[in-house]
Structures are given as C-alpha cells and as structure tokens.
Amino acid sequence: MFNDYLDQYFDRFKASVWRKKVLHREDIDLVLKHGLPVLKKIYEKFSGKYASPGAAHYMSMIEF
C-alpha cells in the first residue's frame, strides 16, 4: 500500500530536507532547551484532565 499509493504523496513534502534545514538547527535547539522548563510546567498544569485514573497523562485537543 505504501509503495503503490502513499509514497507519491510523501515525496512531495520532502520532510527529511525540511528537518535538516529548518528543525535540526543549533539555534532552534538552544531556544527549545531554554524554554523547556516553562513548557514542562504548562504541560503538567493543563494535561491529564481527561486521562483515566492511573493512566499516563496526555494533553487532549481541548486542553491544548
């Protein structure tokens, strides 16, 4: 299925090129590392409202 139908669509987006040129850059990494403590606190505060008791916390679309 992947080779016959989906591969032609994935080739249009060139995700690996985008990852190398945009996402995996040192300045992006530094910004994310700097803001990670704040992001973790926000996630802990607003996630888990809809998770079952004892289940791992996740952030639903409504919480996001």
C-alpha positions in Angstrom: 0.0 0.0 0.0 2.8 2.4 0.9 4.7 1.9 -2.3 1.7 1.8 -4.5 -0.4 4.6 -3.1 1.2 6.7 -0.4 4.8 7.1 -1.4 3.9 9.6 -4.2 2.3 11.9 -1.7 5.1 11.8 0.8 7.7 12.6 -1.9 6.0 15.9 -2.5 6.8 17.2 1.0 10.5 16.3 1.3 10.2 16.0 5.1 13.9 14.9 5.5 15.1 18.1 3.7 12.9 20.3 6.0 14.2 18.5 9.1 17.8 19.1 8.1 17.4 22.7 7.0 14.8 24.0 9.5 14.1 21.8 12.5 17.5 20.3 13.4 19.5 23.6 13.7 21.5 24.7 16.7 19.6 28.0 17.3 16.3 26.1 17.4 17.8 23.6 19.8 19.0 26.3 22.1 15.6 28.0 22.2 13.8 24.8 22.9 16.3 23.9 25.7 15.9 27.4 27.2 12.1 27.2 27.2 11.8 23.6 28.2 11.2 24.1 31.9 8.4 26.5 31.3 6.8 24.2 28.7 7.0 21.3 31.1 5.2 23.3 33.8 2.5 24.3 31.4 2.1 20.7 30.3 1.9 19.4 33.9 -0.7 22.1 34.8 -3.0 21.6 31.8 -2.7 18.0 30.9 -4.4 14.9 32.3 -7.9 16.3 32.9 -9.4 13.7 30.6 -7.0 10.8 31.3 -8.3 7.8 33.2 -7.2 7.4 36.8 -3.8 5.7 36.9 -3.3 6.2 33.1 -0.4 8.3 31.7 -1.2 12.0 31.4 -1.7 13.3 27.9 -2.9 16.6 26.5 -6.2 16.4 24.7 -7.1 18.8 21.9 -9.5 20.7 24.3 -6.7 21.1 26.9 -4.3 22.2 24.1 
